[in-house]
Amino acid sequence: MAVEAVIWDFGGVFTSSPFEAFNRYEADNGLPKDLIRRINSANPHDNAWALFERNEIDAARFDQLFLEESTALGHPLPGREVLPLLSGALRPRMVAALKACKAHFKVGCITNNVVSMHSPGQDEGQRAAGAMAQVMPLFDAIIESSKAGVRKPDPRIYLMMCELLAVKPQACVYLDDLGINCKPAAQLGMRAIKVADVDQTLAELSAATGLIFDAEAAA
């Protein structure tokens, strides 16, 4: 089926991955590498992170629950220390690719986010850089987990986007920096692209859509 829509994650796709910031924090504080990812992947549907991304708890409760979960792994870490690490630097070439796709296809964004001053675009540094102001108005449809009450990798959120865009999953390309979020998209019939780096992503997106992304013009 011909491509009719390109659906994007936000953090780790249009901005640098928060995992990089997690690792820097861990190194700076003498914590095991990937500790924060381990905490977030334990009980992934009902842990503090999942509850916060579905807006079922507030920041204070997240702080407490995350501390309990990290303590259980032997390294007490308050959730309030993690939230400022979420913001990343904007990737101009990915924004240029979005604009190119928008000229030919419907474009949507599915983002797992939290109601916090540190969620992507809410942090003061992000607002100053205009990351959200540059990117979000380009989409035809946006689904935020904190507003929808459902989060990736729940298949329902992908089908919600297809309904908003009036397309079948088989006519969609989906981009995300997490394999766990790409898997349900692929199972629904989407062409899933796991974002590892910009060059790899644009090469795969070009193959999927037939568009040519000019690296120099987009840089």
Protein Blocks (a to p, Z undefined) as FASTA:
>chain_A
ZZfbdcddfehplpccfklmmmmmmmmnopaehklmmmmmgokllmmklmmmnopacfkl
mmmmmmmmmmmnopacdfklmmmmmpccddfklmmmmmmmmmmmccdddddddddfkbgh
kamklmmnommmmmmmmpmbdcdfklnopacfbfklmmmmmmmnopafklpccddfbfkl
mmmmmmnopacdddfbfmlmmmmmmmmnopacdfklmZZ
